[in-house]
C-alpha cells in the first residue's frame, strides 16, 4: 500500500510540475539581463553652435574655441565638445595655431583641452607651417604646450618627424620625443 501511495504521489507531483511548466510564460524561464547593458550618460545640459573666447589676466585673447555642439556633465564637471576647433594667437607675433579633432574634453576651468580622433594642429608662422597629427593630444592653450603618449607625425618646412610620445612647445618649436623616432631632413 505504501508503494502504491508513493507511486500515485510521485505521478501527481510529476503531472503537477508538467502542468506548471506548460502554463508558465516563456519569460519566467529566462534569466534577467539587468546590469549587462550600460547606458550612455546623458548630458545635464548642452549648447549648439558655440563660439567661446578665453582671455588671459592681462586682457589679451588666449584662444577662440568653437564647436557645433557642447555637452555639459554636471557629475564630473566635464565639457564634451563635438568637432572642436581651437584658434590661438601666440603673443604679438603673427603666429596662429589651429587645432581640429573629432571630439574634445575641456577641463581645469578651460586650462586643458583633451582632443581625441584625427587631431590636427597647424602652427602658421612667418617662417613656415608646422603640422602635428595624432590620435590623441592634450593641449594647454596658455603655454601652447601639446603632448601625446601615442603615435604622432610632425611636419615642419625642413623636417618630417614621427614617433611615439611627444611634448611640444608650439610657441618656441621645442619638441621632446619619447621613443621610436624617425626623421627626414630636407634642406631648403
N, C-alpha and C positions, 0 to 999 in steps of 0.2 A: 504494500500500500504506500509506503514511503517512497519507493521508486516511482510509482505511478504519479504521486503527488509532485515530486521534484521534476519529472518529465513534463507534466502539464504546466507547472510553474515556469520552467525553462522555455517551453513553447510559447506561453503567453508573453513572457518577457521578450523573446525574440520577435514575435509579431508586433508587440507594442513599440519596440525600438525601430522596426521596419516602418511602421506607420508614422512614427515621429519624424524619421528622416524623409519619408515620402511627402509629408505635408509641409515640411520646412522650406522656406525660400532659399535659393542658392547662395544669397549673400551671407547667410548665417554660417556657412562653412568656409568662407574666405577670410583670410587674415586682414585686419585693418591696416592701411598703409599710412597711418598718421606719423608725421615726422620724417618721412622719406623724401618728400618734395620740399625744397627750400624755397621760400617766397623771396622774390627780389624786394629789397627795401624800397618803400615808396618815399618820395621826397616830401618834406614838410611844406616846402613852397618852391616855386620856380619862376623864372623870368625868361622872356623870349626877346630876341634881337637886342642884346645887351652890349653897350659900349661903356667901359669904365676907365677913368683916368686916375692914376696914382701920382701924388706929388710928394716930394721929399720935405724935410723940415725947413729948408731954406726957400721953398716955394717953386723949385724947378720941377718940371714934369719928369717923373721916373719912367712911366710906361703907359701905354694905352692897351687895354685888353678888351677884345670883342669876341662874342660867341652868339650863335643863333639860339642857344638855349642853355640856361644855367639852372641846376637843381641844388637846393639847399637842404642838407640833412642836419636837423637840429640836435639829434642824439650825440653826434660826434663833431659838431660844428664844422662841417665839411661843405665846400662848394665844388660841385662837379660840373665841368664845362664840356659841352659838345663842340667839336671842331673849333678849338680856341685859336685865336690869332693874337700875338703879342707884338707890339711895336715899341721899341725903346731907343731913345737917343742917349748917346754917351757924351756927357759934358757939353761944352760949347762947340765941339767939333762937328763936322758933317758926317758923323758916323751913325748909321741906322741899323739896328738889329731887328730882324723879323723872324718870328718863330711860329710855326704851324704844327698841329698834331691832330690826331683823331679825337682824343679825349684829354682832359686835364683836371687836376685837383689842386685847388688853391688853399694853402694852409698858412699857419703862423701869421694871421692877420694880413695876408697879402704879401708876405715876405718870401715865400717859397711856392713855386709852381711846379708840380709833378706832371710831366707830359708823357702820354702813352700812345703808341701806334703811329708809325710813319712820321716821326718827329724830324722836321727840317728847320734848322736855324741858319739864317743868312745874315752875315755881317757885311754891310756895304760901307767901305772906307774909300777915301780918295786914292789910296794905294792899290785897291783891288777888292774883290769879293772873296770872302771866306764862307764856306758852306759846311755845316755839320749835319750828318744824317745818322739816326739811331732809332732803335725800337722804343727806348725809354730814356728820358732826360729829366734831371732835376735842375731847375733854373732859379737863381736868386737875382731878381732884377736890380736891386740896389747896388750890388757889387759886380754885376754882369758875369757871374760865375755859373757855368753849366757843368754838370757831371753826369756820368753814366757808368754803371757797373758792367753793362753788356757790350756787345759788339757795336762799333761805330765806324764811320768813314768821314774824313775831314779833308776838304779841298781848299787850298789857298792858290793864289796866282802862280806860285812856283812849285808847290809840294802837294802830293796826294798821300795822305796817311790813312791807315786802317789799323785796328787793333781791338783789344778788349780792355775796358776800364779807362775812363778819361776824366780828367778835371781840367776845365778850360776857363781861363780868364779871357773872355771875349773882348774886353776893352783893351788889354795890353797884348793880346795874342800870345799868351804864355800857356803852353799845353803840357800837362803831365799825363803820360800814357802808362798804364799799369803792365800790360803784357801783350804778347803776340803782335808786336809792332811790325808793320810793313810800310815802307815809304818809297816813293818815287819822286825824285827831284828833277825839275825841268827848268834849267836856267833861261833867263829872258833872252 
